[in-house]
Amino acid sequence: MQLKRNKMCLSLMALLMTFMMLAAGCGGKGSAGSGSSAQAAGKVTIKMLDVGQGDAVLIRTAEQTVLIDTSDVDEKQKLRDALKKENVKVVDKLIITHPHADHMGGATLVMNECEVKAVYDNGQTATTKLYRDYLKTIKSKGIAYKALRDGDRLDFGGGVSFEVLSPTEDMVKEGGHDEKGKVNLNLNSIVGRLVFGDFSMMFTGDAEAPSEQGIMKRHAPKELKSTLLKSGHHGSKTSSSDKFLKAVQPEAALISCGKGNEYHHPHPSTRKKYAKHKIDFYRTDVNGMITVESDGHSYTLNVERGTKNDETGN
């Protein structure tokens, strides 16, 4: 009888283990993009750094540290202090959305003071000394480099991916000109969607309405819908078009801008559009650093000070 009971116990244990494995594989809703929620292990932390009138977003996954843009030249000390506070010594991926000073101003600093393993940008050339020094530093340090294009996908580790939506090869070849033929480097900004299980965030650089229109033409709605939005062009009136906001459907927009800036960022018209689409917004000039954490299912959003939807100034 003892032998029979042991066999019966083993059979029950095997059945229970099988059931648990099946349950783990079927739990949760499907992914908002790449992969499934079952693959979303650990967490991702996204910090929009408070570095004045520029962009710098620090992303940490279970495996990698990623920095998207490096603020302006005259805000280098703010960037240095922020990275030191966050104890950033290694940057696995440095992404420069476009070669404007308020996005690549601290790139050389980051490469000189941190171990940067790879640099990505949009391949759009510029004639500035800042841009030339940026390329020289990449070369002198032997850092891996790649120009991103629509359709590329980066692995941020820990189940987090970054799906590139813009620019296309043709856009970069054309050079980023507006309707009047004037060069506008904002138009070829890298736009990408971070995906982690059911959570997603749209990163836009300084992409403006024409870029947004092109993205909507090239991509299906499921490739655009995102939980959060990194507000295009610091909340400028040239970005966050009604149709784009309707396509992305974010719950909140994160805006990086300097206190009392001369550009009126975030612009009143953009704030009105966010209100129209019932999108909360947070801004670094009022709220300080904005921190988002997600486990691939839900997310939390915290600020250093103030409240959401602050209409102060500009």
Secondary structure in CASP SS format (residue, H / E / C, confidence):
PFRMAT SS
TARGET T0000
AUTHOR 0000-0000-0000
METHOD secondary structure of the structure
MODEL  1
M C 1.00
Q H 1.00
L H 1.00
K H 1.00
R H 1.00
N H 1.00
K H 1.00
M H 1.00
C H 1.00
L H 1.00
S H 1.00
L H 1.00
M H 1.00
A H 1.00
L H 1.00
L H 1.00
M H 1.00
T H 1.00
F H 1.00
M H 1.00
M H 1.00
L H 1.00
A H 1.00
A H 1.00
G H 1.00
C H 1.00
G C 1.00
G C 1.00
K C 1.00
G C 1.00
S C 1.00
A C 1.00
G C 1.00
S C 1.00
G C 1.00
S C 1.00
S H 1.00
A H 1.00
Q H 1.00
A C 1.00
A C 1.00
G C 1.00
K C 1.00
V E 1.00
T E 1.00
I E 1.00
K E 1.00
M E 1.00
L C 1.00
D C 1.00
V C 1.00
G C 1.00
Q C 1.00
G C 1.00
D C 1.00
A C 1.00
V E 1.00
L E 1.00
I E 1.00
R E 1.00
T C 1.00
A C 1.00
E C 1.00
Q C 1.00
T E 1.00
V E 1.00
L E 1.00
I E 1.00
D C 1.00
T C 1.00
S C 1.00
D C 1.00
V H 1.00
D H 1.00
E H 1.00
K H 1.00
Q H 1.00
K H 1.00
L H 1.00
R H 1.00
D H 1.00
A H 1.00
L H 1.00
K H 1.00
K H 1.00
E C 1.00
N C 1.00
V C 1.00
K C 1.00
V E 1.00
V E 1.00
D C 1.00
K E 1.00
L E 1.00
I E 1.00
I C 1.00
T C 1.00
H C 1.00
P C 1.00
H C 1.00
A H 1.00
D H 1.00
H H 1.00
M H 1.00
G C 1.00
G C 1.00
A H 1.00
T H 1.00
L H 1.00
V H 1.00
M H 1.00
N H 1.00
E H 1.00
C C 1.00
E E 1.00
V E 1.00
K C 1.00
A E 1.00
V E 1.00
Y E 1.00
D E 1.00
N C 1.00
G C 1.00
Q C 1.00
T C 1.00
A C 1.00
T C 1.00
T C 1.00
K H 1.00
L H 1.00
Y H 1.00
R H 1.00
D H 1.00
Y H 1.00
L H 1.00
K H 1.00
T H 1.00
I H 1.00
K H 1.00
S H 1.00
K C 1.00
G C 1.00
I C 1.00
A E 1.00
Y E 1.00
K E 1.00
A E 1.00
L C 1.00
R C 1.00
D C 1.00
G C 1.00
D C 1.00
R E 1.00
L E 1.00
D E 1.00
F E 1.00
G E 1.00
G C 1.00
G C 1.00
V E 1.00
S E 1.00
F E 1.00
E E 1.00
V E 1.00
L E 1.00
S E 1.00
P C 1.00
T C 1.00
E H 1.00
D H 1.00
M H 1.00
V H 1.00
K H 1.00
E H 1.00
G C 1.00
G C 1.00
H E 1.00
D C 1.00
E C 1.00
K C 1.00
G C 1.00
K C 1.00
V E 1.00
N C 1.00
L H 1.00
N H 1.00
L H 1.00
N H 1.00
S C 1.00
I C 1.00
V E 1.00
G E 1.00
R E 1.00
L E 1.00
V E 1.00
F E 1.00
G C 1.00
D C 1.00
F E 1.00
S E 1.00
M E 1.00
M E 1.00
F E 1.00
T C 1.00
G C 1.00
D C 1.00
A C 1.00
E C 1.00
A H 1.00
P H 1.00
S H 1.00
E H 1.00
Q H 1.00
G H 1.00
I H 1.00
M H 1.00
K H 1.00
R H 1.00
H C 1.00
A C 1.00
P H 1.00
K H 1.00
E H 1.00
L C 1.00
K C 1.00
S C 1.00
T C 1.00
L E 1.00
L E 1.00
K E 1.00
S C 1.00
G H 1.00
H H 1.00
H H 1.00
G H 1.00
S C 1.00
K C 1.00
T C 1.00
S C 1.00
S C 1.00
S C 1.00
D H 1.00
K H 1.00
F H 1.00
L H 1.00
K H 1.00
A H 1.00
V H 1.00
Q C 1.00
P C 1.00
E C 1.00
A E 1.00
A E 1.00
L E 1.00
I E 1.00
S C 1.00
C C 1.00
G C 1.00
K C 1.00
G C 1.00
N C 1.00
E C 1.00
Y C 1.00
H C 1.00
H C 1.00
P C 1.00
H C 1.00
P H 1.00
S H 1.00
T H 1.00
R H 1.00
K H 1.00
K H 1.00
Y H 1.00
A H 1.00
K H 1.00
H C 1.00
K C 1.00
I C 1.00
D E 1.00
F E 1.00
Y E 1.00
R E 1.00
T H 1.00
D H 1.00
V H 1.00
N H 1.00
G C 1.00
M C 1.00
I E 1.00
T E 1.00
V E 1.00
E E 1.00
S E 1.00
D C 1.00
G C 1.00
H C 1.00
S C 1.00
Y E 1.00
T E 1.00
L E 1.00
N E 1.00
V E 1.00
E C 1.00
R C 1.00
G C 1.00
T C 1.00
K C 1.00
N C 1.00
D C 1.00
E C 1.00
T C 1.00
G C 1.00
N C 1.00
END
